[in-house]
Amino acid sequence: MRGRRCAWLLAAILTVLVSVANIRAQASWVDEYREPAARIIGEALSDFFAWRRLAELTDGIGHRLAGTPQLDRAIAWAVQEMKRDGLENVHTEQVIVPRWVRGAESAEMVAPVRHPIVMLGLGGSLATPSSGLEADVVVVGNFDDLDRRAADVRGRIVLYNVPFTTYGQTVQYRADGASRAARHGAAAVLVRSIGVPGLRTPHTGGMRYADDGLRIPAAAITFEDAERIQRLVDRGLTVRVRLRMESHFERDVESANVIGELRGRERPDEIVVVGGHLDSWDVGTGATDDGGGCVATWEALRILKKLDLRPRRTLRVVLFTNEENGLRGALAYRDAHRDELARHVLMLESDSGVFRPMGFGLTANERARATVTQIAALLATIGASRIGPSGGGADIGPSVEAARLPAMSLDVEGSKYFLVHHTPADTIDKIEPMEIALCSAAITVMAYVVADMPQRLGE
């Protein structure tokens, strides 16, 4: 009995010793990166370079809708600046993109009182007749409400007055509202802006028409105007609106994804991708969505180049085109790089703003999650060590899905994001220089360690 107890105790001690050794071994490989991580963070926070570069893009070029001269200028500027940074293999990859033109647009309540309505046509909407379109308004609170009131909708303008909850829940009314209302004979739709109330600021965004249905004009209006119409209707008054829109598509045009690299010192054929989308809607200057994400991910390569920190694997930045109204840049990257996708180690996207970083979302296997959690501990000093349950993004999505790759996204304190999202207020003054610097630091540390560690992420 005593011998058995001794054997059990010895086994327990050995188990503890092995566990301690494993913990020390796990900690030791991360410890090797504490000094470079500190250097990276120090460099990112020593100068507001990222904010100034973003100001140069957004103030000097402005909004960048796919197919516009402004986006062409931004692409040429990015190539020039990447070369100036000393990045390698800087080039563009052709993408054919849609050309949607907003044109002149307006909306006005003409009864029971005259009142100008602040609006933005939804991306992809067709125009009204050249003389405009005038009709009574039917207000609905959701799609079920629309279907119940089908008999009231024919020939009228449907207003979706749906309070914003989350983007995923509410965006369906912007995306599909026109086609759903057209089934019941509606003349046009107005959508309460998909975002938090913001001092009468309208939010544009993409919409889509069903292939087999009628196509009617669609526009976003502000929270305040939607609520005013709701109150008038609730009092039993008939609200009549006049809508004019010149929006239309022209023939597709040439655009490009912009790519720059820091080639790996030992395994250059294995690739870690970081990036965002360079295009924006044609209102505001696209600072938050997604100029900031482009600059913050681009900073990973610039900072590492400056510090002479070259990882084992290649670090590639991709500035995607046409995310907002087509995703053709994302699809083109997947198709152009299909043969090398299996050698992609991680794809990381920043497209949720560059406010105070909290950490990252990650979609990957448990081994990768454990590794990334250890890496994130290097970011505890800047409050960016949280690893969320899922990560990814629209631009990396097609490649991630095609090759079942680990996907990551920057997570930030997002309370201000949907205040300016897709609005004329998406300008650089909404971004704090220190916050984009912190985002850049977090992305650079994470990307560098994943690209440099001896084992491939998740293996």
N, C-alpha and C positions, 0 to 999 in steps of 0.2 A: 504494500500500500504506500509505504514511504517512498519507495523507488518510483512508483507510478506518479506520485505527487511531484517529485523532483524532476521527472521527465517532462511533466506538464508545465512546471515552472520554467524549465530551461527553454521549452518550446515557446512559451509566452514571451520570455526575454528576447529570444531570437527574433520573434515577430516584431516586437517593439523596435529592436535595433535595425531591422530591415526597413521598417516604416520610417524611422528617423533618417536612415541613410537615403531613402527615396525622397523624403521631403527636402533634405539638404541638397540632393542632386538636382531636384526640380528647381529649388530656389537658386542654386548656383548658376545655372545657365541664364536665368533672368538677371541675376546680379551682374553678370558680365556686361549687361546693357544699361546699367544705372548711370555710368559716367557719360556715355554718348547720349542717353535720354536727357540728362541734365543739360548737356551742351545744346541739344536741339531746342529744348524749352527755353533756355536762356537766349539763344539766337532769335527765336520767334518773337519773344517778348521784349527784346532789346530795341526794337525799331518797328514802327507801324507801317512796314513796307507793304504788307498785304492790303491794308486799307487804302494806301495811296495808289497801288496798282488797280484796285477795284474802282477807285475814283476816276482814274485815267480812262478806264473802259466805259464806265457808265456816264460820266459827265462829258467825256470827249467824243463818244460815239453814240450813246443813248440806247434806245430800245432796239431789239434785234430780231424781229419776226422773220421766220424762214422765208427765203426768197427775196429779201430786201437788200438794198445797197448797204444799209447799216450792218447787217450780218456779214456781208462780204468784207466790209472794212474791219470788222472785229476779227474775222478769221485771219486776214493778212496781218493785223496788229499782233495777234497771238503768236503767229509763226515768227515774226520779227523779234518779239520779246523773248520767246523761248531760246532762240539762237543767241540773243544777247546774254541770257543766263548761262550759256554754255551747255545746254542740254544736247543730247545726241539723237541722231536719227529723226530730227524734226522734219515733219512733212504733213501734207494733207492727203486725205483719201476721199475721192469724189462721192457725193451723195446727191441724187436727184430728189428735189423736195417740192411740195405743193406751194403754190403762190396764191394766198388768199388776201384780198384787198378789202379793207374796211370801208373806205369811202365816207361820204358825209352821212350823218345819222342824227336822229332826234326823236324825242317822244314828248307828247304833251297831253295832259288831261284837258279835255274841252268841255266836259260836263261832269258834275253839276256846277263846277267852277273851272276857270282856266288856271292851269298850273303846269309849269315846265317840269318834266320828269327827268332826273339824272339817270342816264342809261349808257350801256355799252353793248353793242351787238356781240353775240356769241360767235367765237371763231368757227368758221365753216358754214355760218348761216347764209342763206340766199337773201336777196333784196326784196323789199316791198315793191309794188308798182311804182313807177317814177313819180306819180302824183301823191304817193303815200297810201296808207291804209287806215281807215277809221272804223272803229267798232266798239260796241259795249263790252265791258269786262266781266268775266265770270271768275271769281276767286275760289281756288280749291286748296285744300291743305295737304293732299297726298294723292297718289295714283288711284287709290280706292275711291276717294271722294270724287275724283274726275270721272271714273266709270259710273258711279251712282248718278251723276248729274249729266250724263251723256246727252240727254235731250235738250239741255240748256246751252250746250257748247257750240252748236253749228252756227258758223258765220260770226263768231265772237272771238275776242282775245282772251285767252286763258292766262290767268296770273297764278303761278305756283307760289303761294305765300307760306313757305315751309321754313320754320326756324332752324338755324344752323345748330347741329349737334356735334357730329364729327364729319370730317371731309368724306370719308368712305360711305357714310350713311346718306349724306345730303347731296353729293355730287350727281347722283342718278337723275335728279330733276333737271339739272343743267344738260347732262349728256343725252338723255332720252325723252325729255319733256315734250319737245316739239313733235316727234313722231307719235308719241302716245296721244297727244291732243289732236293731231291731224286725223287719226282714226275716227274721231267723232265729229270731224268737219270744222274744227277750229280754223280761224283765219290767221292767227299768229299766237305766239306765247311770250309772256314776260316771266322771268324767273327772279324771285328774291335772291340777291347775291349770296353766293356760297362762301360765307365767311362771317366773322363776328361783326356786329355793328361798328361802323367807323366814321361817324360824322359825315353821313351822306356820300359815301364813296362806293361806286359800283365796282363789282368784280367780274371781269370777263373770264373766258376759258373756253375750252373746246366742247363742241357738241357733235352729235352724229345723227344722220338720218337712216331710218330703216330702208333696206334695199327695195322693199315691196310696197312702200307707202307714199302718200303725198308729202311734199316738202313745203313747209311754211316758215316764215321768218321767226327768229328767236333772238331775244335780247335780255340782258340782266338789268335789273333796276335796284335801287338802294333799299336797305332795310326801312328807312324812314318813309320813302314813297310807297312801298308795299304796305306798310302799316296804315298809312293815311287812306289808301284805297280800301283796305279792309274795314276801317272804321266807318267810312262813308257807306259801304255796302251793308254793313251790319245795321246801319240806321235806316235801311230800306231805300237808299238812293241809288239811282242808276249812274254808274261811272262809265264815261265814254273816253276813249284814248285815240289819239292820232299818232301813228308810227311811220317814220320814214327811214329807210335804210338802203344804201347803195352797195352793200357788200356783195362780193362775187369772187369767183376763182378765175385766174388766168392760167396759161399753160405752165406746166412744171418747169422748174429752172435748176441750174446746177448750184450745189452748195458743197460743203465738205466737213468732215470731222478733222480736228487738229490733234496731232500726236507728237509727243516728245518723250525721250527716254533717258534714263541713267542706266547704262548697261551693266549687267552683273559681272562681278570680278571672277566668279568660279562657275556659275551655272546660268549663263546669259540667255539660254533658251527657255528657262523657267521664268514666268512673268507674274508680277503683281500689278494689277491695274487700279488706278485711282482716277476719279474724274467727276464731272458734272456736265450740264448742258449749256452751251454758249448762247443759244437762241433764247428769246423771251417774247412775251406778248408785246403788242405795239402801243402799250400805254406805260407810263412810268419809265424807268430806265433798267429794269431787270436786275437790280442790285441784289435783292434777296433771292429771287427766283430767276436765274440761278448763277448770276455773275459771281456772287460770293462763294458758292460751292466750287466753281471753276478755279478761282484764285486760291482758295484754301487748299485744294488738292494739288494744284500746280506747285504751291509752296513746298510741298514735301520734297520734290526734286530739286528745287532751287536751293533750299536750305542744306540738303545733304551735299549738293555740289559745292556750296560755299564752305562747308565744314570738312570737305574731303572725306566724307563717309560714304564709301561705295559698298553697297550690300552684295551678298553672294549672287542673288538673283537680279534680273532686270526689273526696274521699277518704271512703269509706263503711265503717263498721264494722257487721258483722252478727253478732249472737249467735244462733246457730241453736238450734232446739229439736229434741229427739227424735233425736239422732244415735245414741245407744246402742242403741235397740231399735226402729228403724223408718226413720230417715233422712227422715221426713216434712217436717222443716223445710227440708232441702236441696232436696227435690223441690218444695216450695211456693215457695221463693225462685225457682227456675228458672221455674216456671209464671207467677208473678206478674210477673216482670221479663223475660219472653221477648222482648218487643218492644224492649227496650233492651240486651239482652245483647251485641249487635254493637258497642255503644259502651263496653263494659267493656274496659279496657286491660289489666288484670291482676287475678287473684284470688289472694290469699295467705291460707293457713290455718296456724294454730299449734295442733297437737294431738298433739305428741310430748313434752310436758313443757316446763317452763321452767327447765331446768338450764343449765349454762354454754353459751352459744351458740357454734356453730362456723361458721355461715354459713347458706346456704339451698340447698334443692333447687329446680331449675327445669326445667319442661317447656315448651319454646318453640322457635322457630326459631333458627338460628345467629346472625342479626343481634341478636336479643334477648339471646341468651347473651353475646355480646361486650359489649353495653351493660351488662348486669347485672354482668358480671365487673369492668368499670371502676367501677361504682358501689360494688361490694363492697370495692374498695380503700380507700374511705373508712372502712371498719370494721376495718382492719388493726390499729389501736391497741387494739381490744378483742378481738382474736383471732377475729373473726367474718366473715372475708373469703372463706371457701371456698364455691364454687358447685358443687353436686353435679349428677349427670347427670339426675335426675328430681325433680319436685316435684308437690305436689297435696294432696288430702285428701278424706275422705268427704263433707264438707259442700259443698265447692265443686265436687266432681266432676260432678254432673248439669249444672250451668251451663257448666262448662268443656267438657264433651263436646258439649253442645247447640250451642255457638257456637265451638268450637275455639279457646278462649282460652288465652293464656299462664297457667300455673299455677305457684305457688310455695309452698313450705313452709319453716318455720323448722327448721333442723337444730341439734340440741343434743348435748352429751355425754350419751349415753343409757343409761349403765350402770345407773342406778338406776330407770329408768322401769318396767321389767317386774318390779321388786321390789314395787312398790306398785299397779300397774295393776289396777283393778277389785277392790281389796281393802279391808277395813276400815282398812288402814294408809294409805290415800290421804288424808292430812291435811296441813295447811300446814306443820307442823314439818319436813317432808321437803324444803321449798323454802327455799333461802338467799335472804335479801332482796337481796343484791348480784347474784345470778344472774338473778332475774326482772327486776331493773333493767337488766342488760346485754341481756337478751332484748328488753326494751322499746326500748332505745336502737337496737339493730340493726334491728328492724322499722320504727321510726319513720324512720330515715335512709333505708332502702330504699324505703319507701312514699312518702316525701316526694319523693325525687328522681325516681322513676318518674312520679309524679303531676305534677311540675313541669317536667320537661325539655321543650324545644321540640318534639321529635319524639315521635310515639307509639311505645311500645315495640315493637320488632320491625319497624319500617318505616324 
